Amino acid sequence: MTLKKKSLWALHLGIILISGCAKKSVVSSGSEYKEDLSAVRPRYEYVEPAVVTRAETATPAKSSNTPKADVDKALYVNKKLETVLDTLAKQNKSIRYINGFRIQIYVGNVRQEADGAKSYIYQAFPDLNPYVSYTQPTYRVKVGDFMYRSDAEQYLDLIREQYASAVILADRVDIKRSLMVNPASDHN
C-alpha cells in the first residue's frame, strides 16, 4: 500500500472511532401530545333509579312496544345473518364424504377369499362396513369409515389377529357411517 492509501485509511478509521465516542443527545420538541377525543367518546346519560313502593308494584306500568330505529337496523342484520347461516347449513348437509381412513384386509385374485373376508367383518365387527372392489383381476376388501387414523388403529390390532397383512389406507369415507363407528374397546 502506498502512503497516501494508508493515511486515507487511518483517517477513515479515526473518524469512525471519534464518532462512536461522541456524546449522544436526544432531540425533543418540548411540546406534549394533545388531541381532543371528546367527539368520539360514547355519551351516557345517568338516570337516577326510581324507588318503587308497594302500591306501584300492584299496577303494572304500560310500556311502549314501538322499537327504536337502531333496533330495526339490528333486526335487519340478524335476518340477513340467519339467511346466510341457513344457506351454509344446507350446503354442509349436502356434503356426504370426507377424507378419512379405511383398513384394507384383503388383496387378491380369488373371489371366495374376498367374500370370506367380507363375511368375517359382518360377523366379528357388525358396526364396520366392508367394501369390496374389483379391478380386473384383483379383489380388494376395505373395512370401516374412520375420520381419524387413531380410530382405525384400534380396529387394526383386532383385525390383524385374522388378517395379518391388514393395513390402514387413506380413502374417502361416508360421514354418517363414520359417526356411528363404536370404539374398538367393545370388541374384546
Secondary structure, 3 states (H helix, E strand, C coil): CCHHHHHHHHHHHHHHHHHHHCCCCCCCCCCCCCCCCCCCCCCCCCCCCCCCCHHHHHCCCCCCCCCCHHHHHHHHHHHHHHHHHHHHHHHHHCCCEEEEEEEEEEEECCHHHHHHHHHHHHHHCCCCCEEEEEECCEEEEEEEEECCHHHHHHHHHHHCCCCCCCEEEEEEEEHHHHHCCCCHHHCC
